[in-house]
Amino acid sequence: MLFILGSMYRQAKYTEQFGDKANMSESIFKNQFRDPHSAEERRKQQILETAALVFARLGYAASVDQIAEEMGVTKGHIYYYFNSKQDILFQIFRQAMDLFLAQISSVNILLLPPDQRLKGIFKKHISAICENRAIMTVFMDLRRDLLPDHWSEIANSRNEYEELLQELIREGAKKGYFDVENEKVISYTLLGAINWVYVWYQESGEHSIEAVAEMMSDYLLRGLKKCPTIGSAQNCRAISEIRIGETASFSRTFTANDIQIFTGITGGCNTVYRAGRQVVQNQMIAALISTVADLLTQQVGTMVRESVFTAESSVFEGDTVTVKAEVVSKEEKRNRVNIRLGWFNQDDLPVASGRAVVEHPAQSAGYKK
């Protein structure tokens, strides 16, 4: 009974992710893993692609007969190229790790700052997952079906990838790009967020693979950035250059979880500081305020000293809300800018209003153009 239920779940999940059988082969792999030149290598690759589709749908309980039937060949044809079903599964895992290691190495050799290299790795990793859904489903769901010796080899490759990522984060922290205390925990957190894309991303959705990769890499990188303190800003406009009446805006499409946070606003949302670290009562709202403040001051990590909101109407899942900010005054001696905030839905109707005080380093405190 459990096997039947598991098969039904995989079938539903598979159909949702990859579509009908006629469109299966075009929704995954996309020449990401190998570029086989010989006829034999091409045939082996076709078997691996088909096996990934079947494993993604049925799990490791799928038989070699079913893989052969899916491919339109005999079982003997499969065994000509692979020793066993376990061998096929192992090769799928190896190809996934080979891809990830090749990607991180190709970005790491570029003469770019640590933050830009890390963003490049994020984007390549996310795109690979979205473009190769079946193999990633197998990689995430069937690792327990690998024999111990096979998993040991895969684990060694995975550890190599994680160590390269941690070394890059460590380099970024040492050079002042990132504010992290434990690069191992951070790397696991980042990979956990990125790898879960295989569960929820849909090609038929609102955003392209490229757009999802760009958005996610930006959000993840922002979480690692070192918040500037007075006198340590880089590439930041001096407060004297910010004009009264200047505006900025930022849009976001709300999910169910976001709505629960947003509708929880009644009297306000204040940002406070403890022991030199920012403690935010409402992280999503503060992140959006920081985004529009960054657009105004042209830096990352603007300190939001205070923010207060009043909700005016409801927000529903799928609504696109735009935050519009306007500079109403500034206090140059205190390095602060006072902004008025308005939240509007896709029909340009007000959703909420509020204000915020943001602080950023002044030119006299070490700013350089």
Protein Blocks (a to p, Z undefined) as FASTA:
>chain_A
ZZmmmmmmmmmmmmmmnopfklmmmmggjlmlbccfbfklmmmmmmmmmmmmmmmmnojm
bcfklmmmmnopafklmmmmpgbfklmmmmmmmmmmmmmmmmmmmmmmpccdfklmmmmm
mmmmmmmmmmmmmlmmmmmmmmmmpcfklmmmmmmmmmmmmmmmmmmmmmmmmnopaccf
blklmmmmmmmmmmmmmmmpcfklmbdfklmmmmmmmmmmmmmpccddehiaghiacfkl
pcghiacdddddddfklmmmmmmpmkbccdddeehiacdfblmlmmmmmmmmmmmnopgh
iacfbdcdddfbdcdehiacddddddfbdcfknopacdddddddfkopafbdcddddddd
dfknopaZZ
